[in-house]
Amino acid sequence: MTTKQKRVFENLRDSDLISRYLQGDKQAFTKLVEIHRKSLVLFNYKILHEYNEAEDAVQEELLILLKILDSGKYKKDRKFGGWLRKAARNYLLHQHRKHSLITEHPGELPDLLFDLQTDENDDAAQEMKKIVFRVIEELPERDVKLLILRYWKKIS
């Protein structure tokens, strides 16, 4: 950004920069990133405790921000800095849930998953349990994750 361009953006508020970006001024988005990048990295670092991960998360969050701005879903009546931190927090929570879902129960589905708590002496119930788990083992990984979300995490 040239000195002249910097002066143009110097006294603009976030809402003005967003408006300019939406009108096609890509430098306005660059200025928004310049203003908020450091605080966003610090915000992410406080949660992740790893600087490189915080930097990577900022990159992803900024891509999401671009998509939201380009789609017209950003509500201009919100304070941009607070909204950005909330969006960053939501992104980090989503990533955490996604990661913990994948690593929390690798390859094992507990008996609780299907409420198949049966009497050890009930041969028919034990056989049904074996069949259910055999079928689950043959499912694609994506479908197993959906089962975990639905029955273990109680997310529908």
N, C-alpha and C positions, 0 to 999 in steps of 0.2 A: 504494500500500500504506500503510495507516495505521500509526501508531507501535505500536499494540498488536499488529498483524499482524507487524510487523518483529521485535518482541521474541519472538514465538512461533517464528519461523524462525531467530533469532539463533544459537543453539547447535546447530542440526541439521547433521548431516553430509550429504554428497551422497546417500548411500544412503537416509537417512531422508527426504530431500526427494523422491527418486524414488518411494519407497514411498507417501508422502502423495499425490503426483501420480497414481499408479496407482489410488489409492483415491478419486480424484475431486477432489482439492484443486488447482485450477488455479493458485493463488497459489504453490504449491510449485515449479511449473515456472518461474514468473516469478522466484522467488528463485534457482533454479539458473542461469537466464540472467544475472541480475544478478551472480552470483558469477563466472561463467566468461566472460562476453562480452569483457571487456577483454583477457584473456590469449589468447582465441581470435582476436580481431582482430590482435593482435601476432604470433601464430603465423602467421596467413595473410599478414600484411604481410611477414614475413621471407622468405616464399616468392614472393609476387607483386610486391613492391616498389612497390605502388600502393595507397594507403590506401582509396580508394573501392571498388576491386575487392575488397580484403580485407573491407570492410564488407558488400558484396553477397554474398560467399562465406559469411560468417557467417550471413546471413539464410537462405540455402539450406541450410546445414549444420544450422541449428536446426530447419528444417522436416523434414529427414531424421531428426533426433533424435526429434522428436515422433512421426513415423511408426513409428520403431523401438520407442519406448516403448509406443505404443498397440497395436502388433502383438504385444507380449510377447516380442520377440526379444532384448531387452537382458538380458545375464547379470549378475545382481546381484553376483556374486563379483568382478567387475572393478573396478579403481579408475576412477572416473568421469572424472576429469580426463585421465588418460592415454588412456582409451578415446576420449574426445571429440577429443583431438588426433590420434589415429590415424584416426578417422573423418574428420576435417577433411583430413588429409593424403591419404587415399584419395579423397575428393571432389575435391581439387585435382588430383591425378594423373589422375583420370578426365576432368576438364574439359580438362586439358592434352592428353591423348591424343585426345580428341574434337576439340579445336580443331586440333591438328596434323594429324590425319587429314583434316580438311576443307580445310585451307589448304596442306598440304605438297605436294600434287600436283593442283592445281586443273585439271580438265579433261584431264589427260595421264596416260596409263597407260604406263609404260616397257615396252620389249620384254621386260625381265626378268620382268615380271609373269606371263607365261604360258610362260616357258622356250621361247620361240619363237626362239631364237638359230639363225638359219639362214644358209646360204651365200647371199651376194648374187646368185649366179648360178643358184640353184635357184628357177626361176619358180613351180613349184607351191607351194613353201613360202612364197614371198613373197605369192602370191595368197591362201593360207590366212591368213596374218598380216593382210592387208587386210580379209578377211571378218570375222575375229574382232574387230578393232578397230571395224569398221563396226557390228557387232552391239552391241558395248559402248557405243558412242556413242548408241545408241537406247534403252539401258536407263534406267530411272528412276534418279535420283541415289542413292537409298537402296541400290539393288542394286549400283551402282558402288562405293559405300563398302564394302559387304559383300565384294565381290571384292578390294578393296584390303586389307581386314583379313585375308582368307583367304590370298591369294597373295603380297602384298607384305610385310605385317606378320607373316605366318605364324601368325595367330591362327585357331583353328578353333572 
